[in-house]
Amino acid sequence: MSSSQSNSATGSGAGLNINKELGLLGLGQLSLTDDLSSLNDSIMSSYSAFSVFNRTIKDKKKENSLNLYFKKIAPRLIKIIKEEIISKYPRIYANISTPLKNKSVGLMMSLCLQDADMLRDNYKCTEMKESIRSIIDKEGILKKFDPINRQIRSKDKVTSDNFYDNMLNDCLIDTTIELINKERLYGENGDPLEWSSRTHELIFRYNKSDAKLFARNICKNLIKTMFTRVGLITENYDYLNAEQINDKRDKRLIDNIKNELDEDEYQWRNLEMEETQLKVEIAELIMEQLYNENIEILEHIQYSRNRPDLYLNKSIYACEEIPKLSFQQTTTENAVKDKDENDEVNMN
């Protein structure tokens, strides 16, 4: 083999090794007209100061410390929360299987009278003997988990301060209580009104023997909520520049808003209160019209007794040209009056 061929083979072999290291084996398949700007940016970013490959041991330890809560601390706390839910499931079931009560008659009267106090007494009334917050022993769980939290943090070489852990633990239990309340029969809207078009639930989706199933669903939603991290603290991500952090923040915020809108869409579709208010207003208008018609009939009856000649000595229902009452004006009379007033203004 000639030296040129040997160099060529060596060069091609070296190029192949570089291509393997950089993952560019498919580069030769691209045509000259292809846009390689995005590929070049990706290659250069791997050599930048913010690349994951250029992080120091200290940075990696700091990142491990930041992820320690989600990897070890939170799962242990969620396990304790799951045990709490299972042990107190009979009380939880009795609570969430009782819907918020909407008293149809009282609600209708409060809208007619426009009485805010009466409305509060008849709309989404709680009839549970105890709340979920009183059932879930938050203080007991935190006290039980505190030594476990400290033990896990003691093995962390970067920081052993669990001040922020306590805040996150507190939020995690509050989120659990909120998720349990969302599982209530008919949710946050309460039971349907008597004239509502909402579907009535004949059977609650959970039963008294579904403690593990219920706890598993709550913990699953809790983990999903826990990893929906919207904000990024700049000091905790030294390997990212400001533009990268802002992009990640915007993306997470948009995704979070989208998910919340999808979850709460049922509340926007529930127009029971608006429908009830509209029915009350329509009923008042119809009733007022009926009152006016009855008053006019009684006025004509009285007037026909005093001046029967105006009614041609006939009944008010038999008279073809029934006279107008003092408070009645025809459209023609109004139009003529408005025209005369306009002519007078124009002449002036």
C-alpha positions in Angstrom: 0.0 0.0 0.0 1.4 3.4 -1.0 2.1 6.2 1.5 -0.7 8.3 -0.1 -3.1 5.5 0.2 -2.0 4.9 3.7 -2.4 8.6 4.6 -5.8 8.5 2.9 -6.9 5.5 4.8 -5.5 6.9 8.1 -7.2 10.2 7.4 -10.5 8.6 6.6 -10.3 6.4 9.7 -9.6 9.4 11.9 -12.4 11.3 10.3 -14.7 8.4 11.0 -13.6 8.3 14.6 -14.3 12.0 15.0 -17.7 11.6 13.3 -18.5 8.8 15.8 -17.5 11.0 18.7 -19.5 14.0 17.6 -22.4 12.0 16.2 -22.0 13.3 12.7 -22.2 10.0 10.7 -25.2 11.3 8.8 -23.5 14.5 7.8 -22.3 13.0 4.4 -25.9 12.2 3.5 -26.8 15.9 3.6 -26.8 17.9 0.3 -24.8 21.1 -0.1 -28.0 23.1 -0.2 -29.1 22.0 3.2 -29.1 24.5 6.0 -26.5 23.5 8.5 -26.8 26.5 10.7 -28.8 24.7 13.4 -26.3 21.8 13.3 -23.3 24.1 13.7 -25.0 25.9 16.6 -25.5 22.5 18.3 -21.9 21.6 17.8 -20.6 24.9 19.1 -22.9 24.8 22.1 -21.2 21.6 23.2 -18.0 23.5 23.5 -19.4 26.6 25.1 -18.9 27.6 28.8 -22.5 26.6 29.5 -22.1 23.0 28.2 -23.0 20.2 30.6 -19.6 18.7 29.7 -17.7 21.7 31.0 -19.4 21.7 34.5 -17.1 21.4 37.4 -17.4 18.9 40.2 -18.7 21.6 42.5 -21.4 22.5 39.9 -22.4 18.9 39.6 -22.6 18.4 43.4 -24.7 21.6 43.6 -27.1 20.2 41.0 -27.3 16.9 42.8 -28.1 18.8 46.0 -30.9 20.7 44.2 -32.3 17.5 42.8 -32.0 15.7 46.1 -35.5 16.8 47.2 -37.2 15.4 44.1 -35.2 12.2 44.0 -35.1 11.2 47.6 -36.9 13.6 50.0 -40.2 14.1 48.2 -40.8 10.4 47.4 -40.3 9.5 51.1 -42.8 12.2 52.2 -45.3 11.1 49.5 -45.1 7.5 50.9 -46.0 8.8 54.4 -48.9 10.9 52.9 -50.1 7.8 51.1 -50.2 5.9 54.4 -52.0 8.8 56.0 -54.7 8.7 53.3 -55.2 4.9 53.5 -55.4 5.0 57.4 -58.0 7.8 57.3 -59.8 6.8 54.2 -63.2 6.1 55.9 -63.4 9.7 57.1 -62.1 11.0 53.8 -64.7 9.0 51.9 -67.5 10.3 54.1 -66.4 13.8 53.4 -65.8 13.7 49.6 -68.9 11.6 48.9 -71.0 14.5 50.3 -71.3 17.2 47.7 -71.6 20.9 48.2 -75.3 21.6 48.5 -77.1 24.1 46.3 -80.5 24.9 47.7 -82.6 25.6 44.6 -85.6 27.4 46.3 -83.4 29.6 48.6 -81.1 30.3 45.7 -84.0 31.5 43.5 -85.4 33.7 46.3 -82.0 35.3 47.0 -81.6 36.2 43.3 -85.1 37.7 43.2 -84.5 39.7 46.4 -80.8 40.4 45.4 -79.8 39.4 48.9 -76.1 38.5 49.1 -76.4 37.0 52.6 -79.2 34.7 51.6 -77.2 33.7 48.5 -74.2 32.7 50.6 -76.5 30.6 52.8 -78.0 28.7 49.9 -75.1 28.4 47.4 -72.4 25.7 47.8 -73.2 25.0 51.4 -71.0 22.6 53.2 -72.8 19.8 55.1 -69.7 17.8 56.1 -69.0 17.3 59.8 -65.3 17.9 59.3 -63.0 19.3 56.6 -60.2 17.5 54.8 -57.7 19.8 56.4 -58.8 18.6 59.8 -58.7 15.0 58.7 -55.2 15.1 57.3 -52.9 15.7 60.2 -50.5 18.1 58.6 -48.5 18.9 61.8 -48.2 15.2 62.7 -46.9 14.3 59.2 -44.3 17.1 59.3 -43.2 16.2 62.8 -42.9 12.5 61.8 -41.0 13.3 58.6 -38.6 15.9 60.0 -35.9 13.4 61.3 -36.1 11.5 58.1 -35.6 14.7 56.1 -32.6 15.6 58.3 -31.1 12.2 57.9 -31.3 12.4 54.1 -29.8 15.9 54.1 -27.0 14.9 56.4 -25.5 12.9 53.6 -25.5 15.9 51.3 -22.0 17.3 51.1 -23.0 20.7 49.6 -25.6 21.8 52.0 -27.3 20.3 55.1 -29.8 23.1 55.7 -33.4 21.8 55.2 -35.1 25.2 55.6 -36.4 25.2 52.1 -37.2 21.5 52.4 -39.6 22.4 55.2 -41.3 24.9 53.0 -41.7 22.4 50.2 -43.0 19.8 52.5 -45.6 22.2 53.8 -46.7 23.0 50.2 -46.8 19.3 49.3 -49.3 18.5 52.1 -51.4 21.5 51.2 -51.4 20.3 47.6 -52.5 16.9 48.8 -55.5 18.4 50.6 -56.5 20.4 47.6 -56.3 17.4 45.3 -58.5 15.4 47.7 -61.1 18.2 47.7 -61.1 18.1 43.9 -62.2 14.4 44.0 -65.5 15.5 45.8 -68.8 14.4 44.3 -69.8 17.0 41.7 -66.5 18.8 42.3 -66.3 22.4 43.3 -69.6 23.3 41.5 -71.8 21.4 44.0 -74.8 19.3 43.2 -77.0 20.3 40.2 -80.0 22.6 40.7 -83.5 21.2 40.3 -83.7 22.8 36.8 -80.1 22.1 35.8 -79.2 20.3 32.7 -76.1 18.8 34.3 -75.9 15.0 34.5 -76.8 13.6 37.9 -74.3 11.1 39.3 -76.2 8.1 40.7 -73.0 6.3 42.0 -69.9 7.9 43.4 -66.8 6.8 41.4 -65.1 5.6 44.6 -66.4 3.2 47.2 -65.5 2.5 50.8 -63.1 -0.3 49.9 -61.1 1.7 47.4 -58.6 3.1 49.9 -55.5 2.0 48.0 -56.9 3.0 44.6 -57.8 6.5 45.9 -54.4 7.0 47.6 -52.6 5.9 44.5 -54.6 8.4 42.3 -53.9 11.2 44.7 -50.2 10.4 44.9 -50.0 10.2 41.1 -51.5 13.6 40.7 -49.3 14.9 43.5 -46.1 13.8 41.7 -47.4 15.3 38.5 -48.0 18.6 40.2 -44.7 18.5 42.0 -42.7 18.3 38.8 -44.6 21.2 37.2 -41.8 23.6 38.1 -42.5 27.0 36.5 -39.9 29.3 38.0 -36.1 28.8 37.7 -33.8 30.5 40.2 -30.9 31.9 38.2 -28.3 31.2 41.0 -29.1 27.5 40.9 -28.5 27.2 37.1 -25.0 28.8 36.6 -24.5 26.6 33.5 -27.4 28.4 31.7 -27.3 31.9 30.4 -30.1 34.4 30.8 -31.6 33.7 27.4 -31.8 29.9 28.1 -33.3 30.4 31.5 -36.0 32.9 30.2 -36.8 30.4 27.4 -37.3 27.6 29.9 -39.4 29.8 32.2 -41.7 30.9 29.3 -42.2 27.4 28.1 -43.0 26.0 31.5 -45.3 28.9 32.3 -47.2 28.5 29.0 -47.5 24.7 29.5 -48.8 25.2 33.1 -51.4 27.8 32.0 -52.6 25.5 29.2 -52.9 22.5 31.6 -54.8 24.6 34.2 -57.2 25.8 31.5 -57.9 22.3 30.4 -58.5 21.1 33.9 -60.8 24.0 34.9 -62.7 24.0 31.6 -65.7 22.4 33.2 -66.2 25.4 35.4 -66.5 27.7 32.4 -69.1 25.4 30.9 -71.2 25.5 34.0 -73.6 28.3 33.5 -76.2 27.4 36.1 -76.0 30.7 38.0 -76.2 32.8 34.8 -79.1 30.7 33.5 -80.9 31.0 36.8 -80.4 34.8 36.9 -81.6 35.1 33.4 -84.7 33.1 34.1 -85.4 35.3 37.2 -85.2 38.5 35.1 -87.4 37.1 32.4 -90.0 36.0 34.9 -90.0 39.5 36.4 -90.5 41.1 33.0 -93.4 38.7 32.2 -95.0 39.3 35.5 -94.7 43.1 35.2 -96.4 42.9 31.7 -99.2 40.8 33.1 -99.7 43.3 35.9 -99.9 46.2 33.4 -102.4 44.3 31.3 -104.7 43.5 34.3 -104.5 47.1 35.5 -105.5 48.4 32.0 -108.5 46.0 31.9 -109.7 47.1 35.3 -109.2 50.8 34.3 -111.3 50.2 31.2 -114.0 48.5 33.1 -114.2 51.4 35.6 -114.1 54.0 32.8 -116.9 52.2 30.8 -119.2 52.3 33.9 -118.7 56.1 34.3 -118.7 56.9 30.5 -120.6 54.1 28.7 -121.2 56.5 25.7 -117.4 56.3 24.9 -117.7 52.6 24.6 -120.9 52.8 22.5 -122.8 51.3 25.4 -121.0 48.0 24.8 -118.6 45.8 26.7 -115.0 46.7 26.5 -114.4 43.5 24.6 -117.2 44.2 22.1 -116.3 47.8 21.4 -114.4 48.2 18.2 -112.9 51.6 18.9 -112.1 51.4 22.5 -111.0 54.8 23.9 -107.5 55.4 25.1 -106.8 55.9 28.8 -105.1 59.0 30.2 -101.7 57.3 30.5 -101.9 55.7 27.0 -100.5 57.3 23.9 -100.5 56.0 20.4 -97.3 55.8 18.4 -98.8 58.2 15.8 -99.4 60.8 18.5 -95.8 60.5 19.8 -94.4 60.7 16.2 -96.5 63.9 15.5 -95.4 65.4 18.8 -91.7 64.7 18.1 -92.0 66.2 14.6 -93.6 69.4 15.9 -90.9 69.8 18.5 -88.1 69.3 15.9 -89.7 71.8 13.5 -89.9 74.3 16.3 -86.2 73.9 17.1 -85.2 74.2 13.4 -87.2 77.4 13.0 -85.5 78.9 16.0 
